[in-house]
């Protein structure tokens, strides 16, 4: 495994740590700016959906993995949007758990990614 891949995994692990420790605070802060947060989250969801569609149409060898990763992040964003629009007691924990699952899946896909021609080990 090369250094850039290890750096990417370390960054994802750090992000997962930040989400686990500060996720509720971030969701609360988003709740203070409901309209702006809802608009940004809707834009993020639309962009993620369009990206997943393009990946599906391209039909690369790793399209299923990329789409699954995109959908995992979309679920976390949709739960964050639900928390901003209609807060409920169970949503923050679900949102944080969904984001942690998406990040863990992303870490696994980076760690198991096949070498590209010309990449040095």
C-alpha positions in Angstrom: 0.0 0.0 0.0 1.5 3.3 -1.0 1.8 6.5 1.0 -1.0 8.4 -0.7 -3.4 5.6 0.0 -2.4 5.5 3.7 -2.7 9.3 3.9 -6.3 9.0 2.4 -7.2 6.3 4.9 -5.7 8.3 7.8 -7.7 11.4 6.7 -10.9 9.3 6.6 -10.3 7.9 10.0 -9.7 11.4 11.4 -13.0 12.6 9.8 -14.8 9.6 11.3 -13.4 10.5 14.7 -14.6 14.1 14.3 -18.1 13.0 13.2 -18.3 10.6 16.2 -17.2 13.3 18.7 -18.7 16.4 17.2 -21.6 15.2 15.1 -24.4 16.3 17.5 -22.9 19.7 17.9 -22.7 20.1 14.1 -26.3 19.0 13.7 -27.4 21.4 16.4 -25.5 24.2 14.6 -27.2 23.3 11.3 -30.5 23.5 13.2 -29.8 27.1 14.1 -29.7 28.1 10.4 -32.6 25.9 9.2 -33.3 27.5 5.8 -29.6 27.9 4.7 -28.7 24.4 6.0 -31.8 22.8 4.2 -30.8 24.5 0.9 -27.2 23.4 1.1 -28.2 19.8 2.0 -30.7 19.7 -0.9 -28.0 20.9 -3.3 -25.6 18.2 -1.9 -28.3 15.5 -2.3 -29.0 16.5 -5.9 -25.3 16.6 -6.8 -24.7 13.2 -5.2 -27.7 11.8 -7.1 -26.4 13.2 -10.4 -22.9 11.8 -9.7 -24.3 8.4 -8.9 -26.3 8.4 -12.1 -23.2 9.3 -14.1 -21.2 6.6 -12.4 -24.0 4.1 -13.3 -24.1 5.2 -16.9 -20.3 4.9 -17.2 -20.5 1.3 -16.1 -16.9 1.1 -14.9 -15.6 -2.1 -13.3 -16.0 -0.5 -9.8 -19.4 1.1 -10.5 -21.3 -0.9 -7.9 -18.9 0.0 -5.2 -18.9 3.7 -6.1 -22.7 3.8 -6.3 -23.0 2.0 -2.9 -20.5 4.5 -1.4 -22.5 7.4 -2.9 -25.8 6.1 -1.6 -24.3 5.6 1.9 -23.3 9.3 1.9 -26.7 10.3 0.5 -28.5 8.5 3.4 -26.4 10.4 5.9 -27.2 13.7 4.1 -30.9 12.9 3.9 -31.0 12.2 7.6 -29.2 15.5 8.3 -31.8 17.2 6.1 -34.6 15.5 8.1 -33.0 16.7 11.3 -32.9 20.2 10.0 -36.4 20.3 8.6 -38.3 18.2 11.1 -36.1 17.5 14.2 -36.9 14.3 16.0 -35.3 12.6 19.0 -33.9 9.6 17.0 -32.5 11.4 13.9 -29.2 12.7 15.3 -27.9 9.3 16.4 -29.1 7.8 13.1 -27.4 10.5 11.1 -24.1 10.0 12.9 -24.3 6.2 12.6 -25.1 6.5 8.8 -22.1 8.8 8.3 -19.9 6.5 10.3 -21.0 3.5 8.2 -20.4 5.6 5.0 -16.9 6.5 6.1 -16.1 3.0 7.2 -17.2 1.7 3.8 -15.1 4.4 2.1 -12.1 3.3 4.1 -12.6 -0.3 3.1 -12.9 0.7 -0.6 -9.8 2.8 -0.5 -7.8 0.0 1.3 -9.0 -2.7 -1.2 -8.8 -0.5 -4.3 -6.9 -2.3 -7.1 -3.7 -0.9 -8.3 -3.8 1.3 -11.3 -1.3 0.7 -14.1 1.9 2.6 -13.2 1.1 3.0 -9.5 4.1 2.0 -7.4 3.7 -0.2 -4.4 
